[in-house]
């Protein structure tokens, strides 16, 4: 009998769990096709899926008939439907928590980090769980998304961040000069310093 599971710590909502489950199922099917003739003793395949910089990390543990277990780790390009889900602005959470806290959730969900200025002073955090309690103010001053799966849609999380000073978008394959130039018209302060991968030939034109 074959089965697959999704790492419980990798999902935070029903919608996200469903999307990650689809990715896990797709990888499981591919894995079984590639191994059906060479690994006939395999009875169990357990998959865990988590986001991280430069794609989605998948760990596959196979349990053999004799009881031995082998864990293999893979890194695949993040499927577009998962990328879109992780970059979507959750308006309900914005109303509940404010854009600064939701921006932290978004950036760290993609594998990035955020510098916040709050009651405890400025510090870098890489998880929403490092945020201070809700009753304490939080202001995002810098966002580092280098190498993450940020999309133009996801950059809506930067709108209205009054204290934002700098954003690092280097290595974000979907972010180019046109997207960066459009940020001020989409609510991102024009004074924000944005680092991104520029097309030198285009800049000279």
Backbone torsions as a table, in degrees:
resi	resn	phi	psi	omega
1	UNK	NA	136.3	-179.6
2	UNK	-111.6	142.7	178.0
3	UNK	-144.0	164.8	173.5
4	UNK	-143.3	147.3	178.5
5	UNK	-132.4	157.7	177.0
6	UNK	-108.6	135.3	-178.8
7	UNK	-56.3	124.4	-174.7
8	UNK	-62.2	-33.8	-176.9
9	UNK	-74.1	-5.7	-175.2
10	UNK	-93.3	-4.7	-176.9
11	UNK	-122.9	148.5	-177.8
12	UNK	-127.5	-10.6	-179.7
13	UNK	-147.3	163.4	-178.9
14	UNK	-62.6	-40.9	-179.1
15	UNK	-64.2	-44.1	-179.6
16	UNK	-67.6	-38.1	178.8
17	UNK	-61.6	-39.9	-179.7
18	UNK	-65.2	-42.4	-179.2
19	UNK	-65.7	-45.5	178.8
20	UNK	-64.5	-35.9	177.2
21	UNK	-61.9	-38.4	177.8
22	UNK	-64.0	-42.4	178.9
23	UNK	-63.6	-41.5	179.6
24	UNK	-63.2	-43.2	-179.2
25	UNK	-64.0	-41.6	-179.9
26	UNK	-63.1	-42.7	179.7
27	UNK	-67.3	-39.5	179.4
28	UNK	-59.4	-45.4	-179.4
29	UNK	-61.5	-43.1	179.2
30	UNK	-64.0	-42.8	-178.9
31	UNK	-62.1	-42.8	-178.7
32	UNK	-67.3	-38.1	178.0
33	UNK	-62.1	-40.9	-176.8
34	UNK	-75.3	-19.0	-174.3
35	UNK	-116.3	3.3	-173.0
36	UNK	-64.4	-29.0	-177.4
37	UNK	-96.7	-12.8	-174.8
38	UNK	-111.6	-9.3	-175.1
39	UNK	-137.3	61.7	-172.9
40	UNK	-70.1	-16.6	-177.5
41	UNK	-85.3	-9.3	-176.8
42	UNK	-65.5	129.0	178.3
43	UNK	-112.4	-26.2	-175.7
44	UNK	-136.2	135.4	173.1
45	UNK	-125.8	116.7	-179.9
46	UNK	-112.8	124.6	-177.6
47	UNK	-113.8	141.1	171.8
48	UNK	-122.5	135.3	-176.5
49	UNK	-124.4	124.9	178.1
50	UNK	-139.5	145.6	177.7
51	UNK	-79.0	150.8	173.3
52	UNK	-161.9	175.5	179.9
53	UNK	-60.3	140.9	177.6
54	UNK	63.6	37.8	170.2
55	UNK	126.1	-163.9	-177.3
56	UNK	-113.3	128.7	-179.7
57	UNK	-89.9	132.4	178.2
58	UNK	-127.2	129.8	173.8
59	UNK	-111.8	133.0	-179.7
60	UNK	-119.2	122.6	176.9
61	UNK	-110.3	122.8	178.8
62	UNK	-107.8	133.0	177.7
63	UNK	-108.7	122.4	-176.9
64	UNK	-85.4	166.7	-178.2
65	UNK	-59.3	-32.8	-179.0
66	UNK	-77.8	-6.2	176.6
67	UNK	103.0	-8.2	179.9
68	UNK	-76.0	146.7	-179.3
69	UNK	-121.8	139.1	178.3
70	UNK	-126.6	130.6	179.2
71	UNK	-110.0	128.4	177.0
72	UNK	-122.1	143.1	-178.5
73	UNK	-112.6	136.5	-179.2
74	UNK	-128.5	157.0	172.6
75	UNK	-130.4	123.9	-178.7
76	UNK	-123.0	159.9	175.5
77	UNK	-66.8	136.4	-177.7
78	UNK	-64.0	124.7	177.1
79	UNK	-58.8	146.8	-174.2
80	UNK	-61.1	-35.3	-177.5
81	UNK	-70.2	-30.8	175.4
82	UNK	-73.5	-41.9	178.8
83	UNK	-58.7	-42.7	179.0
84	UNK	-65.1	-39.0	-179.4
85	UNK	-66.3	-43.8	-177.9
86	UNK	-68.9	-21.6	-178.1
87	UNK	-98.4	-1.6	-179.0
88	UNK	-74.4	135.5	177.4
89	UNK	-77.4	124.3	177.7
90	UNK	-89.0	96.1	-174.6
91	UNK	-63.3	-31.0	178.8
92	UNK	-65.5	-41.2	179.0
93	UNK	-71.2	-31.2	176.0
94	UNK	-62.5	-43.1	178.2
95	UNK	-64.4	-34.9	-175.8
96	UNK	-81.7	-40.6	-172.0
97	UNK	-111.3	-22.4	-173.1
98	UNK	95.7	154.2	-174.4
99	UNK	-66.4	-33.0	-178.6
100	UNK	-60.7	-47.3	-179.8
101	UNK	-68.3	-37.9	178.9
102	UNK	-67.5	-34.1	175.8
103	UNK	-62.7	-40.0	177.8
104	UNK	-63.0	-43.8	179.2
105	UNK	-59.6	-44.7	-178.6
106	UNK	-63.3	-52.4	-175.5
107	UNK	-62.6	-43.5	-179.0
108	UNK	-73.6	-29.1	175.7
109	UNK	-62.1	-34.1	179.2
110	UNK	-81.0	-7.2	-178.5
111	UNK	99.9	9.5	179.3
112	UNK	-91.6	-170.8	176.8
113	UNK	-139.9	159.5	-173.5
114	UNK	-136.0	139.4	173.4
115	UNK	-98.7	125.3	-177.7
116	UNK	-118.3	148.9	177.8
117	UNK	-117.6	108.6	-178.5
118	UNK	-136.4	-155.6	-178.1
119	UNK	-61.9	-28.1	-178.3
120	UNK	-92.3	8.2	-178.4
121	UNK	90.2	178.9	-179.0
122	UNK	-76.6	134.3	178.0
123	UNK	-158.3	152.3	176.6
124	UNK	-86.7	137.5	176.6
125	UNK	-131.4	147.6	-178.5
126	UNK	-120.6	10.5	178.3
127	UNK	-150.4	142.3	178.1
128	UNK	-62.0	-23.0	-179.2
129	UNK	-72.3	-9.9	177.1
130	UNK	-89.5	-1.2	178.0
131	UNK	-69.1	149.1	175.5
132	UNK	-70.1	168.7	179.4
133	UNK	-55.4	157.9	-175.1
134	UNK	-59.5	-29.4	-176.1
135	UNK	-77.6	-3.5	177.5
136	UNK	-103.3	138.9	-178.5
137	UNK	-69.3	146.5	177.3
138	UNK	-134.0	130.8	177.4
139	UNK	-128.7	124.1	178.0
140	UNK	-78.5	125.3	179.1
141	UNK	-109.9	-29.3	177.9
142	UNK	-144.1	145.8	177.6
143	UNK	-129.6	125.2	180.0
144	UNK	-113.5	106.1	-179.8
145	UNK	-116.3	25.2	-176.5
146	UNK	-58.0	125.2	178.5
147	UNK	76.7	7.5	-178.3
148	UNK	-93.5	170.3	-178.8
149	UNK	-90.0	48.3	176.3
150	UNK	-73.2	143.1	179.2
151	UNK	-122.2	164.9	175.7
152	UNK	-54.4	-38.7	177.9
153	UNK	-62.8	-39.5	-178.8
154	UNK	-66.1	-27.1	-179.2
155	UNK	-67.3	-7.9	172.6
156	UNK	-62.6	-19.6	177.2
157	UNK	-68.1	-13.0	-179.5
158	UNK	-89.5	-11.2	-176.7
159	UNK	-68.5	134.6	175.8
160	UNK	78.8	11.4	177.1
161	UNK	-86.4	95.5	-170.5
162	UNK	-63.7	-28.2	-176.1
163	UNK	-97.5	1.1	-175.7
164	UNK	-64.4	131.6	-178.2
165	UNK	-116.6	-34.8	-174.7
166	UNK	-152.0	147.7	177.9
167	UNK	-136.9	130.4	177.9
168	UNK	-105.7	111.6	-179.0
169	UNK	-115.7	18.1	179.0
170	UNK	-64.2	138.6	179.8
171	UNK	82.4	2.7	176.0
172	UNK	-89.8	104.9	-167.8
173	UNK	-63.3	-23.4	-177.1
174	UNK	-95.0	1.2	-177.1
175	UNK	-107.4	117.1	179.1
176	UNK	-127.2	-170.5	-175.7
177	UNK	-60.9	-40.7	-178.7
178	UNK	-61.5	-41.7	179.5
179	UNK	-65.7	-44.3	-179.1
180	UNK	-63.1	-41.8	179.8
181	UNK	-64.3	-25.9	-178.4
182	UNK	-84.2	-8.1	-176.0
183	UNK	-58.7	-46.2	-179.9
184	UNK	-58.9	-36.4	179.6
185	UNK	-74.0	-9.5	178.1
186	UNK	-109.5	22.1	171.9
187	UNK	95.4	2.4	178.3
188	UNK	-91.4	126.5	-178.4
189	UNK	-52.7	136.1	-177.7
190	UNK	-65.9	-18.0	-178.4
191	UNK	-80.0	-8.2	-177.5
192	UNK	-69.7	131.8	177.2
193	UNK	-85.0	121.7	-176.2
194	UNK	-115.5	123.9	175.5
195	UNK	-102.2	130.1	179.8
196	UNK	-155.4	168.2	179.6
197	UNK	-80.6	114.0	-177.1
198	UNK	-97.2	145.8	172.9
199	UNK	-86.5	104.5	-174.0
200	UNK	-60.1	-38.7	-179.8
201	UNK	-64.8	-37.8	178.7
202	UNK	-67.3	-37.2	-179.7
203	UNK	-65.6	-31.9	-178.7
204	UNK	-76.3	-19.9	-176.2
205	UNK	-68.0	NA	NA
